[in-house]
Amino acid sequence: MATMSKEDNNYIYYWVGKNIRKYRKQKGWTIKQLAEKCCYSENFIGDIENETFKTFSLNTLYHISKVLDIHIKLLFEDLEDEK
């Protein structure tokens, strides 16, 4: 996948989704495990991580960050160093 431009209005979804994936993988969890812990569907988490879902709320992100045991601000970290 080509890197998305920061000028794209949907970049924030790309950014947040990639960070959720990063922190989920650091825990050694599958999408299914994170979904179960959050009480969300596996498809919903997969869509967020794959920038398919573009209307999730801050409350959703806050809940996911709590389940991942990270501060919500970490979901908004810049991905400039991504290869």
MDAnalysis code that builds the backbone (N, CA, C; Angstrom):
import MDAnalysis as mda
import numpy as np

u = mda.Universe.empty(249, n_residues=83, atom_resindex=np.repeat(np.arange(83), 3), trajectory=True)
u.add_TopologyAttr("name", ["N", "CA", "C"] * 83)
u.add_TopologyAttr("resid", np.arange(1, 84))
u.add_TopologyAttr("resname", ["MET", "ALA", "THR", "MET", "SER", "LYS", "GLU", "ASP", "ASN", "ASN", "TYR", "ILE", "TYR", "TYR", "TRP", "VAL", "GLY", "LYS", "ASN", "ILE", "ARG", "LYS", "TYR", "ARG", "LYS", "GLN", "LYS", "GLY", "TRP", "THR", "ILE", "LYS", "GLN", "LEU", "ALA", "GLU", "LYS", "CYS", "CYS", "TYR", "SER", "GLU", "ASN", "PHE", "ILE", "GLY", "ASP", "ILE", "GLU", "ASN", "GLU", "THR", "PHE", "LYS", "THR", "PHE", "SER", "LEU", "ASN", "THR", "LEU", "TYR", "HIS", "ILE", "SER", "LYS", "VAL", "LEU", "ASP", "ILE", "HIS", "ILE", "LYS", "LEU", "LEU", "PHE", "GLU", "ASP", "LEU", "GLU", "ASP", "GLU", "LYS"])
u.atoms.positions = np.array([
    [0.833, -1.178, 0.000],
    [0.000, 0.000, 0.000],
    [0.880, 1.244, 0.000],
    [0.523, 2.212, -0.804],
    [1.266, 3.465, -0.844],
    [0.976, 4.259, 0.418],
    [1.965, 5.024, 0.842],
    [1.768, 5.852, 2.019],
    [0.795, 6.972, 1.690],
    [-0.134, 7.219, 2.576],
    [-1.137, 8.246, 2.373],
    [-0.538, 9.613, 2.693],
    [-0.912, 10.601, 1.927],
    [-0.437, 11.963, 2.115],
    [-1.119, 12.619, 3.305],
    [-0.373, 13.416, 4.039],
    [-0.949, 14.156, 5.162],
    [-1.976, 15.180, 4.697],
    [-1.929, 15.541, 3.431],
    [-2.892, 16.497, 2.900],
    [-4.258, 15.849, 2.647],
    [-4.302, 14.545, 2.610],
    [-5.552, 13.828, 2.408],
    [-6.418, 13.977, 3.657],
    [-7.686, 14.307, 3.476],
    [-8.594, 14.501, 4.611],
    [-8.785, 13.239, 5.453],
    [-8.531, 12.079, 4.864],
    [-8.701, 10.821, 5.591],
    [-7.423, 10.330, 6.254],
    [-6.366, 11.137, 6.216],
    [-5.085, 10.712, 6.782],
    [-5.200, 10.347, 8.258],
    [-6.011, 11.070, 9.002],
    [-6.135, 10.812, 10.440],
    [-6.633, 9.387, 10.693],
    [-7.503, 8.879, 9.832],
    [-8.000, 7.515, 10.000],
    [-6.903, 6.494, 9.722],
    [-6.106, 6.778, 8.722],
    [-4.942, 5.939, 8.409],
    [-4.005, 5.896, 9.610],
    [-3.714, 7.078, 10.129],
    [-2.801, 7.270, 11.244],
    [-3.269, 6.495, 12.475],
    [-4.490, 6.724, 12.887],
    [-5.034, 6.087, 14.086],
    [-5.112, 4.571, 13.902],
    [-5.573, 4.127, 12.743],
    [-5.685, 2.692, 12.489],
    [-4.345, 1.979, 12.567],
    [-3.321, 2.590, 11.995],
    [-1.987, 1.985, 12.039],
    [-1.455, 1.948, 13.471],
    [-1.758, 2.974, 14.256],
    [-1.303, 2.976, 15.652],
    [-2.041, 1.935, 16.483],
    [-3.328, 1.759, 16.246],
    [-4.064, 0.710, 16.962],
    [-3.442, -0.644, 16.640],
    [-3.164, -0.875, 15.364],
    [-2.529, -2.133, 14.966],
    [-1.180, -2.312, 15.659],
    [-0.377, -1.248, 15.694],
    [0.951, -1.315, 16.315],
    [0.846, -1.719, 17.789],
    [-0.028, -1.052, 18.540],
    [-0.136, -1.350, 19.967],
    [-0.797, -2.703, 20.219],
    [-1.723, -3.100, 19.352],
    [-2.325, -4.431, 19.487],
    [-1.257, -5.506, 19.280],
    [-0.446, -5.349, 18.269],
    [0.603, -6.335, 17.991],
    [1.654, -6.359, 19.096],
    [1.933, -5.192, 19.698],
    [2.881, -5.166, 20.824],
    [2.377, -6.012, 21.982],
    [1.056, -6.099, 22.128],
    [0.460, -6.939, 23.173],
    [0.444, -8.408, 22.751],
    [0.713, -8.675, 21.466],
    [0.653, -10.037, 20.969],
    [-0.767, -10.505, 20.719],
    [-1.693, -9.559, 20.546],
    [-3.100, -9.885, 20.366],
    [-3.465, -9.926, 18.894],
    [-4.416, -10.782, 18.571],
    [-5.020, -10.795, 17.244],
    [-6.131, -9.743, 17.211],
    [-6.619, -9.471, 16.020],
    [-7.769, -8.569, 15.895],
    [-8.943, -9.134, 16.689],
    [-9.132, -10.445, 16.596],
    [-10.232, -11.097, 17.309],
    [-10.106, -10.889, 18.818],
    [-8.897, -11.029, 19.353],
    [-8.703, -10.851, 20.803],
    [-9.001, -9.418, 21.225],
    [-8.516, -8.439, 20.464],
    [-8.804, -7.039, 20.809],
    [-10.303, -6.777, 20.716],
    [-10.932, -7.275, 19.677],
    [-12.374, -7.075, 19.515],
    [-13.146, -7.652, 20.705],
    [-12.779, -8.849, 21.128],
    [-13.453, -9.476, 22.270],
    [-13.248, -8.661, 23.540],
    [-12.036, -8.174, 23.766],
    [-11.744, -7.394, 24.972],
    [-12.488, -6.055, 24.968],
    [-12.726, -5.513, 23.766],
    [-13.426, -4.223, 23.632],
    [-14.939, -4.389, 23.531],
    [-15.392, -5.635, 23.338],
    [-16.806, -5.909, 23.073],
    [-17.267, -5.264, 21.767],
    [-16.383, -5.241, 20.792],
    [-16.693, -4.796, 19.440],
    [-16.559, -6.000, 18.517],
    [-17.091, -5.870, 17.319],
    [-16.954, -6.975, 16.370],
    [-15.542, -7.003, 15.794],
    [-15.152, -8.189, 15.380],
    [-13.852, -8.364, 14.738],
    [-13.788, -7.513, 13.462],
    [-14.885, -7.461, 12.718],
    [-14.929, -6.658, 11.495],
    [-14.726, -5.174, 11.779],
    [-15.317, -4.694, 12.881],
    [-15.190, -3.281, 13.244],
    [-13.733, -2.930, 13.516],
    [-13.054, -3.726, 14.317],
    [-11.636, -3.468, 14.620],
    [-10.813, -3.583, 13.348],
    [-11.067, -4.604, 12.548],
    [-10.346, -4.767, 11.285],
    [-10.545, -3.578, 10.359],
    [-11.766, -3.077, 10.298],
    [-12.045, -1.913, 9.447],
    [-11.303, -0.675, 9.942],
    [-11.231, -0.477, 11.252],
    [-10.481, 0.671, 11.786],
    [-9.003, 0.536, 11.427],
    [-8.450, -0.635, 11.644],
    [-7.028, -0.836, 11.366],
    [-6.701, -0.724, 9.880],
    [-7.650, -1.022, 9.035],
    [-7.416, -0.994, 7.595],
    [-7.986, 0.261, 6.940],
    [-8.233, 1.283, 7.761],
    [-8.738, 2.587, 7.322],
    [-9.986, 2.500, 6.461],
    [-10.786, 1.463, 6.654],
    [-12.028, 1.304, 5.912],
    [-13.167, 2.043, 6.602],
    [-13.128, 2.088, 7.928],
    [-14.194, 2.689, 8.719],
    [-13.799, 4.119, 9.044],
    [-14.606, 5.081, 8.653],
    [-14.215, 6.480, 8.775],
    [-15.110, 7.303, 9.699],
    [-15.898, 6.665, 10.530],
    [-16.796, 7.446, 11.377],
    [-16.787, 7.022, 12.841],
    [-15.695, 6.452, 13.314],
    [-15.668, 6.058, 14.716],
    [-15.515, 7.294, 15.608],
    [-15.983, 7.171, 16.822],
    [-16.011, 8.308, 17.747],
    [-14.772, 8.370, 18.630],
    [-14.599, 9.498, 19.258],
    [-13.529, 9.630, 20.248],
    [-13.767, 8.679, 21.410],
    [-15.023, 8.453, 21.747],
    [-15.343, 7.506, 22.809],
    [-14.849, 6.105, 22.446],
    [-15.013, 5.721, 21.181],
    [-14.514, 4.425, 20.710],
    [-13.001, 4.355, 20.864],
    [-12.318, 5.410, 20.431],
    [-10.853, 5.424, 20.543],
    [-10.415, 5.399, 21.994],
    [-11.131, 6.121, 22.845],
    [-10.805, 6.130, 24.275],
    [-10.953, 4.719, 24.856],
    [-12.041, 4.044, 24.497],
    [-12.275, 2.688, 24.986],
    [-11.169, 1.737, 24.511],
    [-10.819, 1.812, 23.235],
    [-9.753, 0.958, 22.694],
    [-8.434, 1.248, 23.398],
    [-8.137, 2.527, 23.637],
    [-6.881, 2.869, 24.314],
    [-6.854, 2.319, 25.738],
    [-7.990, 2.344, 26.421],
    [-8.053, 1.784, 27.783],
    [-7.809, 0.278, 27.759],
    [-8.416, -0.412, 26.797],
    [-8.229, -1.857, 26.681],
    [-6.769, -2.177, 26.358],
    [-6.149, -1.353, 25.505],
    [-4.739, -1.552, 25.163],
    [-3.795, -1.082, 26.277],
    [-4.364, -0.420, 27.287],
    [-3.606, 0.119, 28.422],
    [-2.558, 1.143, 27.964],
    [-3.015, 2.047, 27.088],
    [-2.165, 3.145, 26.622],
    [-2.947, 4.452, 26.743],
    [-2.246, 5.562, 26.737],
    [-2.898, 6.865, 26.729],
    [-3.454, 7.106, 25.335],
    [-4.649, 7.661, 25.244],
    [-5.288, 7.889, 23.954],
    [-4.415, 8.726, 23.013],
    [-3.610, 9.617, 23.560],
    [-2.781, 10.461, 22.688],
    [-1.806, 9.639, 21.848],
    [-1.455, 8.445, 22.318],
    [-0.545, 7.596, 21.553],
    [-1.166, 7.126, 20.238],
    [-2.492, 7.113, 20.170],
    [-3.148, 6.720, 18.926],
    [-2.996, 7.790, 17.847],
    [-2.577, 8.986, 18.262],
    [-2.421, 10.096, 17.328],
    [-0.961, 10.406, 17.028],
    [-0.055, 9.480, 17.401],
    [1.365, 9.666, 17.112],
    [1.579, 9.722, 15.608],
    [2.510, 10.516, 15.194],
    [2.831, 10.628, 13.771],
    [3.506, 9.361, 13.277],
    [3.238, 9.025, 12.037],
    [3.789, 7.817, 11.440],
    [4.873, 8.119, 10.408],
    [5.488, 9.276, 10.504],
    [6.482, 9.674, 9.498],
    [7.621, 8.691, 9.378],
    [7.949, 7.991, 10.445],
    [9.062, 7.052, 10.410],
    [8.678, 5.700, 9.824],
    [7.394, 5.540, 9.478],
    [6.934, 4.265, 8.935],
    [7.584, 4.006, 7.582],
    [7.997, 2.780, 7.381],
    [8.626, 2.382, 6.111],
    [7.587, 1.779, 5.207],
])
